[in-house]
Amino acid sequence: MWNVELKPEVKAGLKDPERFKKGINIAFSGILIVMLGVAFMFVLYFLQPNDVLRPGWIMLIGFGIVAWGEYTKFKAR
């Protein structure tokens, strides 16, 4: 989904540059999911204030995906 290019000096310092790029892509996708949950909360704040915390599980899933992407990046170093 994301096209990430690493600088040559960054690639030289990594064990597995492709896995690192994959981790960045996963983390960016997770951040996008979290921000989608925030947008849903913003809409619900004005339409149904009692249900504003309903999309909280979307944010938790997004943070889990971000953590997985960061772990993948960590293992590629």
C-alpha positions as CSV (number, residue, x, y, z in Angstrom):
1,M,0.0,0.0,0.0
2,W,2.8,2.4,0.8
3,N,5.9,2.8,-1.3
4,V,8.8,3.3,1.0
5,E,12.4,3.8,-0.3
6,L,15.3,3.5,2.1
7,K,18.5,5.5,1.7
8,P,21.6,3.5,0.8
9,E,23.3,4.3,4.1
10,V,20.2,3.0,6.0
11,K,20.1,-0.1,3.9
12,A,23.8,-0.8,4.7
13,G,23.1,-0.8,8.4
14,L,20.2,-3.3,8.3
15,K,20.3,-7.1,8.4
16,D,17.1,-7.4,6.2
17,P,16.1,-4.1,4.5
18,E,13.1,-5.7,2.8
19,R,11.7,-6.9,6.1
20,F,12.3,-3.4,7.5
21,K,10.4,-1.8,4.7
22,K,7.6,-4.3,5.3
23,G,7.5,-3.3,8.9
24,I,7.2,0.4,8.0
25,N,4.3,-0.4,5.7
26,I,2.5,-2.4,8.4
27,A,3.1,0.4,10.9
28,F,1.8,3.1,8.5
29,S,-1.3,1.0,7.8
30,G,-1.9,0.6,11.5
31,I,-1.7,4.4,12.0
32,L,-4.2,4.8,9.2
33,I,-6.6,2.5,11.0
34,V,-6.1,4.3,14.3
35,M,-6.9,7.7,12.6
36,L,-10.0,6.2,11.0
37,G,-11.2,5.3,14.5
38,V,-10.5,8.8,15.6
39,A,-12.5,10.2,12.7
40,F,-15.4,7.9,13.6
41,M,-15.2,9.2,17.1
42,F,-15.3,12.8,15.9
43,V,-18.4,12.2,13.8
44,L,-20.1,10.4,16.6
45,Y,-19.3,13.2,19.0
46,F,-21.6,15.5,17.1
47,L,-24.2,12.9,15.9
48,Q,-24.6,10.6,19.0
49,P,-22.5,11.8,21.9
50,N,-23.5,8.8,24.1
51,D,-21.9,6.4,21.6
52,V,-18.6,8.3,21.1
53,L,-16.5,5.5,22.6
54,R,-17.9,2.7,20.4
55,P,-15.0,2.9,17.8
56,G,-12.5,2.4,20.6
57,W,-12.0,-1.2,19.5
58,I,-11.0,0.0,16.0
59,M,-8.3,2.1,17.6
60,L,-7.1,-0.9,19.7
61,I,-6.8,-3.1,16.6
62,G,-4.9,-0.3,14.9
63,F,-2.5,0.1,17.8
64,G,-2.0,-3.7,17.7
65,I,-1.1,-3.5,14.0
66,V,1.3,-0.7,14.7
67,A,3.0,-2.7,17.4
68,W,3.3,-5.7,15.0
69,G,4.9,-3.4,12.4
70,E,7.3,-1.9,15.0
71,Y,8.3,-5.5,16.1
72,T,8.9,-6.4,12.5
73,K,11.2,-3.4,12.1
74,F,13.0,-4.2,15.3
75,K,13.7,-7.8,14.2
76,A,15.0,-6.5,10.8
77,R,17.7,-4.4,12.4
